[in-house]
Amino acid sequence: MSEHHGYSEHDVQREVTDLESKSATAARLFDIRRIIGGLFVLYGVIVMIAGFTVSDADLDKAEGVNINLWTGLGMLLLGLFFLVWLKLRPTAAPTPPPLPEDGEAGEPGRPTP
């Protein structure tokens, strides 16, 4: 009974393969390294801008160290590290199993109908 509601096992297997590839694409799109890297770069730039516009009173409070500038630079570098890591070592897409040819068994050990 390979036909069920008008769909053959080959059609179902092709649909499953398509869904698996879409799922792998979504997993690569929402890789945590991309999210963390992007947020650190964004916040690092914002904090660095605050460091460029620091007042003399703020510098006196921090004993002459421009904390916002150095923290923003560190955040920017960390964010860039995550994004470069994502670029150099992307998430590997799982290889889907080959589709069975027409007339072949869909699963090993299962008799063909």
N, C-alpha and C positions, 0 to 999 in steps of 0.2 A: 504494500500500500504506500507507494512513493508519492502519490498525488493526494493532497489533503487541502480541501477548500480551494482548489485551483492552483495551488503553488507546489512546484516540484521541490525535491530536496536541494537540487542545484540552485534554484531561485532563493531558497531560504539561506543556503550557505553563502551565496553572493551578498545577500542583504546583511548577514552577520559580519562578513568581511568589511563591507562598507562602513558599518557602524563602528567596528574596531578601529579602522583607520581614522574616522572622525574623532573618536575618543582619544586616540594618541595625539592628534593634532591639538585638541583642546588641552590635553595634559601639558604639551610643550608650551602652549600659549600662556597657561597659568602656572608656569614653573615658579616656585617660591623665590628662586634667585632673581628672577626678573622683577618681582614685586618688591623684594627687599632692596635690591640695587636701585630701582627707580625712586623709591621713597627716600633712601639715604642721599641720592644725588639731589633730589628736589629740596629736602630739608637742609642739606649741606650748603647749597647755593643761597637759600634764605638766611641761614645763620651767618654765612660769610658776608652777605650784604649788610647785615646788622653789625658785623665786625668792622666794616669799612666806614660806617656812620657812627662810630662810638664817640661818646663825649669824653672830655677830660675828667669829669667827675667819676664816670664809670671806670676809666683807667686807673684812677687813684684808689677806688674801692678794690680793684683786682691787683694792687701793688705793681702797676705798670705793665701787666700782661694783658694783651688783647685776647681774652678768653673766647669771645665769639668767633674771631677770625681763625684761631687755631682749632677750635672745635668744629667749625664749619669745614675747614680744610680736611680734617680727619674724617668727617662724615662723607665728604665728597669723594675722598680716596677710597673709603670702604665701599661706597656705592659703585664706583667705577670698577673696583675689584670684583664685585659680584657680577656685574654686567660683562666684564671680560671673561670671567670664569664661565658664564653661560655661553658666550660666543665660542670659546675654545673647547668646551666639553658639553655640547648640547645633549639633551635627553634623547637617548636612542629609541627610535620607534620600534615596537615589537614587530617581528616578522610574522605575518599571518600564515596559517597553514595553507598548503596548496589546495585549490578547489578540486574536488573529485571530478573526473571526466564522466560524461554520460555513460551509464552502464556499469560504472565502478561502485563499489560499496562506499557509503558515506562515512561509516565508522569501522575501524578494524575489529574483527571478531563478530561482526553483526552480519547475518546473511542478507543477501540482496533479495528484494521482493520479486 
